[in-house]
Amino acid sequence: MEANGGFYSQFYIDAVGPDGATVTKQVKKFLGNISQMSERAARREHARIMEDVNFKRGSIAPAPKGRTFADAVNNWRSAIAPNLSPGTVRAYESNLRTHIMPRFAQCALHEMGVHQIQQFATDLRGLDRSSKTVENVLGSMFSIMDYAEKCGTKVAKVSFKDLQLGTTTRKTPAPFSRENRRLSSSKRRKSPSKPYSRSLGLQGCALEKFWR
């Protein structure tokens, strides 16, 4: 919601009353100034807060049978993987085995929201994985989640534009520096090649004979 030039998130939490009983309390949290924050960023932050609030209140229902990420992977393996090239399948399986399944195998697909996947990506970067590697891992995961959604499973709406993955560019050293080029050129000037020397010698003989 917008008020007084700012974005706010309004929600309810469980709190302990003076008598020790649990009561419901309304909370209004400031997200940022309208002049400094886009509406989409405010909505994304509100969604992250609500995921945390619902988790603490127990509002997220357990995953029904057949609705975990591991179930989605099994469906993808039987229906989609046979239509892909062996190299593509190997890349998917490597990402699943090494990174994705240890983290999300038993998670409900509707629980895998922006915060969970952003934290997953950040943790991968903390393991010194490049942003390109992280993009490949997330691409495998999103592809499987997209297929699950097409099959009617409720899936959290998360895409690359919702995440911060860091820069994809790396500064690589030049294979042949300016200094190396200068030194190489200097050596060539000091030590002319043999064919070049012979050519000069022959020209000198020819000139000598001509002037005689």
Secondary structure, DSSP 4 states (H G I P E B T S, - for coil): -EETTEEEEEEEEEEE-TTS-EEEEEEEEEEEETTTS-HHHHHHHHHHHHHHHHHHHT-SPPPPTT-BHHHHHHHHHHHTGGGS-HHHHHHHHHHIIIIIHHHHTTSBGGG--HHHHHHHHHHHHHTT--HHHHHHHHHHHHHHHHHHHHTT-------GGG------------SS-HHHHHHHHHHHHHS--HHHHHHHHHHHHHHHHHH-
